[in-house]
Amino acid sequence: MLFMPPNFLLVWLVQLISPAVLGGGIYILYKWYEGELTGVGYLIGGLVMVLWTFGGRFISLPLLRRRGVDEPKLMRSKTVKRLPRDDGSVLQVEFYGPEDGQPIILSHGWGPNSTVWYYAKKQLSDGVPPSIADRFRVIVWDLPGLGKSERPKNNDYSIEKYARDLQAVIDIAGNKPVILLGHSMGGMINLTFCRLFPEYLRSRVASLILVDTTYTNPLKTCIFNRLLRKLQKPLLEPLLYLTIVLSPFLWLMTWLSYLNGLLYISVELSGFTGTETRGQLDFAALLSAFASPGVLARGTLGMFHYDETRTLGTINIPVLVVSGVADIATLPQASDRMNAELPDSQRVSIKPGGHMALMEQNQQFSQAVREFCNRGIGV
């Protein structure tokens, strides 16, 4: 989520502020200790800056959002398969729900990992009523380099590589045709899969669900797209290559921004609309902090070469196109165009909802998914 354009520019700004505040606090305390700064005010000011750096989130989070009834957690399944790939990566694939249920494969976006599907995993595999929910065999996987999936040794973070990984996940999903659900970059992976493996459509893939995603370079379908397209070559790409080089340092700054609460600002602006709970905001920020900035930068560079505009008209299976009405990372107009060009599609808007509507409005999201899937399997 965080490294979907234009979000990483905001991330860079937040990351620079955090060490500046920590360094400033340490400098003030040192000068006070040396006697160059006198007065209790300098001591208190320096201590506040240092303590805020490591614990500001405990003050800012309760002020920002209310506590929810069911807050997301780092939930993992005990039913796991590890899939080694030729490029050295290893895929973490997890299974939820009954083995004979309708398989639905969830591919997450760029930044978090498969634990972002906390609500979908519960509501689609264990939800109410059981007569509907127990039809779904929910399968999630961590994209290589994120979560518990290991990085490719050849540094291939292209959408095509991930589409081939998705093929491997489908091949272990059982005999029933699967439903592919992809959020953000996960939706891009699904569209690229349709181009690379058209023989799987209908025979192994029953339908698609595209959530807050796009059909082309995401710089073309995000807020401020004209400006960001002009900045891609002179600014954004060099900044991403610099992120790869400085990855350990930037990772430390990311964790500082999580601890002091500044990361909540970038997560809120890029993903939510203000109705999320305290736990949802914190969980999304935590998942963002887990990811290596170098991995995220490589994947973002890969997205700049993505374009499946021509693929849309060739997809001969039912498709559900879902988007939050206030999504700025992928504007709803991208979903409108996909809906218009796909031969057999339905359109659902989630309101209120941003790029992370799947979490913020999780019940509304799961209901839309369930209704589409059940129509496809004749419920």
Residue pairs with C-beta under 8 A, 6 or more apart in sequence:
1 7
1 109
1 110
1 111
1 112
1 184
1 267
1 270
1 271
1 284
1 287
1 288
1 329
1 355
1 356
2 8
2 11
2 111
2 266
2 267
2 270
2 288
2 291
2 296
3 11
3 110
3 111
3 291
3 296
3 297
3 299
3 300
4 109
4 110
4 111
4 184
4 185
4 218
4 222
4 270
4 300
4 329
4 330
4 355
5 218
5 219
5 222
5 228
5 236
5 300
5 303
5 329
6 219
6 222
6 223
6 224
6 228
6 329
7 266
7 270
7 329
8 239
8 240
8 243
8 296
8 297
8 300
9 236
9 239
10 265
10 266
10 269
10 270
11 254
11 266
12 239
12 243
14 257
14 262
14 263
14 265
14 266
15 250
15 253
15 254
15 256
15 257
16 253
17 257
17 262
18 53
18 253
18 256
18 257
18 260
18 262
19 253
19 256
21 49
21 52
21 53
21 260
22 49
22 50
22 53
22 256
24 49
25 45
25 46
25 47
25 48
25 49
25 50
25 52
25 53
26 46
26 50
27 46
28 37
28 42
28 45
28 46
28 49
29 43
29 46
29 47
29 50
31 37
31 42
32 38
32 42
32 43
32 46
52 59
52 260
53 256
53 259
53 260
54 256
54 259
54 260
55 259
55 260
56 259
56 260
56 261
56 262
57 258
57 259
57 260
57 261
57 264
57 282
59 261
60 261
60 264
61 261
61 264
61 278
61 281
61 282
62 278
64 264
64 268
64 278
64 281
65 276
65 277
65 278
65 280
65 281
66 277
66 278
67 277
67 278
67 279
68 277
68 278
68 279
68 280
70 119
71 277
71 278
71 279
71 280
71 283
72 115
72 118
72 119
72 279
72 280
72 283
72 359
73 115
73 118
73 283
74 115
75 115
75 118
75 121
75 122
76 94
76 115
77 94
77 95
77 96
77 140
79 94
79 95
79 96
80 92
80 93
80 94
80 95
81 93
81 95
81 172
82 90
82 91
82 92
82 93
83 90
83 91
83 93
83 165
83 168
83 169
83 172
84 90
85 91
85 144
85 152
85 165
85 168
87 152
87 153
87 154
87 156
87 161
88 150
88 151
88 152
88 153
88 154
89 144
89 145
89 149
89 150
89 151
89 152
89 153
89 165
90 144
90 149
90 150
91 141
91 142
91 144
91 149
91 165
91 168
91 169
92 114
92 141
92 142
92 147
92 148
92 149
93 139
93 140
93 141
93 169
93 172
94 114
94 139
94 140
94 141
95 137
95 138
95 139
96 121
96 125
96 126
96 137
96 138
96 139
96 140
97 124
97 125
97 126
97 133
97 134
97 136
97 137
97 138
98 125
98 134
98 137
99 137
99 174
100 137
101 125
101 134
101 135
101 136
101 137
102 135
102 136
102 137
102 176
102 179
102 373
102 377
103 136
103 137
103 139
103 173
103 174
103 176
103 178
103 179
104 124
104 136
104 137
104 138
104 139
104 178
104 179
104 180
104 181
104 369
104 373
105 139
105 140
105 141
105 166
105 169
105 170
105 173
105 178
105 179
105 180
105 181
106 114
106 117
106 120
106 121
106 138
106 139
106 140
106 141
106 181
106 182
106 183
106 186
107 141
107 143
107 162
107 166
107 180
107 181
107 182
107 183
107 185
107 186
107 187
107 189
107 190
108 114
108 116
108 117
108 140
108 142
108 143
108 146
108 183
108 184
108 185
108 186
109 116
109 183
109 184
109 185
109 186
109 212
109 355
110 143
110 184
110 185
110 296
110 299
110 300
110 303
111 146
111 287
111 288
111 291
111 296
112 146
112 284
112 287
112 288
112 290
112 291
113 142
113 143
113 146
113 147
113 148
113 149
113 287
113 290
113 291
114 140
114 141
114 142
114 147
115 147
115 287
116 183
116 284
116 287
116 358
116 359
117 138
117 140
117 358
118 283
118 359
119 358
119 359
119 362
119 363
119 365
119 366
120 138
120 358
120 362
120 365
120 366
120 369
121 138
121 140
123 133
123 362
123 363
123 366
123 370
124 133
124 136
124 138
124 366
124 369
124 370
125 133
125 134
125 136
125 137
125 138
126 133
127 133
127 366
127 370
132 370
132 374
132 379
133 370
135 373
135 374
135 377
135 379
136 373
137 173
137 174
139 169
139 173
139 178
141 149
141 165
141 169
142 148
142 149
143 149
143 162
143 165
143 185
143 186
143 299
144 150
144 151
144 152
144 157
144 161
144 162
144 165
145 151
145 152
145 157
145 292
145 295
145 298
145 299
146 290
146 291
146 295
147 290
151 295
152 161
155 298
157 295
157 298
157 299
157 301
157 302
158 302
158 305
159 185
159 188
159 189
159 192
159 302
159 303
159 305
159 306
160 192
160 196
162 185
162 189
162 192
163 189
163 192
163 193
163 195
163 196
163 197
164 196
166 180
166 189
166 190
166 193
167 193
167 196
167 197
167 200
170 178
170 180
170 200
170 204
170 205
177 202
177 203
177 204
177 205
177 206
178 204
178 205
178 206
179 205
179 206
179 207
179 208
179 209
179 373
179 376
180 190
180 193
180 205
180 207
180 208
180 209
181 190
181 208
181 209
181 211
181 369
182 188
182 189
182 190
182 208
182 209
182 210
182 211
182 213
183 211
183 212
183 213
183 358
184 211
184 212
184 213
184 329
184 330
184 355
185 213
185 299
185 303
186 211
186 213
187 210
187 211
187 212
187 213
187 214
188 213
188 214
188 218
188 303
188 306
188 308
190 208
190 210
190 213
191 210
191 213
191 215
191 308
191 311
191 312
191 315
192 306
192 308
192 311
193 200
194 201
194 205
194 208
194 308
194 311
194 314
194 315
195 308
195 311
195 314
198 314
201 315
201 316
201 317
202 316
202 317
205 317
206 317
206 318
206 376
206 377
207 317
207 318
207 319
207 320
207 372
207 373
207 376
208 315
208 317
208 318
208 319
208 320
209 319
209 320
209 322
209 369
209 372
210 319
210 320
210 321
210 322
210 335
210 338
211 322
211 323
211 358
211 365
212 322
212 323
212 324
212 327
212 329
212 330
212 335
212 355
212 357
212 358
213 330
213 334
213 335
214 220
214 221
214 330
214 334
214 338
215 221
215 307
215 308
215 309
215 311
215 312
215 334
215 337
215 338
215 341
216 306
216 307
216 308
216 309
216 334
217 303
217 304
217 305
217 306
217 307
218 303
218 306
218 329
218 330
219 225
219 228
219 229
219 232
219 236
219 304
220 229
221 330
221 331
221 333
221 334
222 228
222 328
222 329
222 330
222 331
223 328
223 329
223 331
225 331
228 236
232 304
237 301
237 304
240 297
240 298
240 300
240 301
241 297
241 301
243 250
243 293
243 294
243 296
243 297
244 293
244 294
244 297
244 298
246 293
247 292
247 293
247 294
247 295
247 297
250 293
251 292
251 293
254 263
254 288
254 289
254 293
255 289
257 263
257 266
257 289
258 285
258 286
258 288
258 289
263 285
263 288
263 289
264 281
264 282
264 285
267 281
267 284
267 285
267 288
268 274
268 276
268 281
269 328
270 328
270 329
270 354
270 355
271 284
271 329
271 354
271 355
271 356
271 360
272 280
272 281
272 284
272 354
272 356
272 360
273 324
273 326
273 352
273 353
273 354
273 360
274 352
275 352
275 360
275 361
276 284
276 356
276 359
276 360
280 356
280 359
280 360
283 359
284 356
284 359
309 341
312 338
312 341
312 342
313 341
313 342
313 343
315 342
315 343
315 344
316 343
316 344
317 344
318 344
318 345
318 346
318 372
318 376
319 338
319 342
319 344
319 345
319 346
320 345
320 346
320 348
320 368
320 369
320 372
321 335
321 338
321 339
321 342
321 345
321 346
321 347
321 348
322 335
322 348
322 349
322 350
322 357
322 365
322 368
322 369
323 330
323 332
323 334
323 335
323 348
323 349
323 350
323 353
323 357
324 332
324 349
324 350
324 351
324 352
324 353
324 354
324 355
324 356
324 357
324 360
324 361
325 332
325 349
325 350
325 351
325 352
325 353
326 351
326 352
326 353
326 354
327 353
327 354
327 355
327 357
328 354
328 355
329 354
329 355
330 355
332 349
335 347
336 347
338 345
339 345
339 346
339 347
346 372
348 368
348 372
350 357
350 361
350 364
350 365
350 368
351 361
352 360
352 361
353 360
353 361
353 364
353 365
354 360
357 364
357 365
358 365
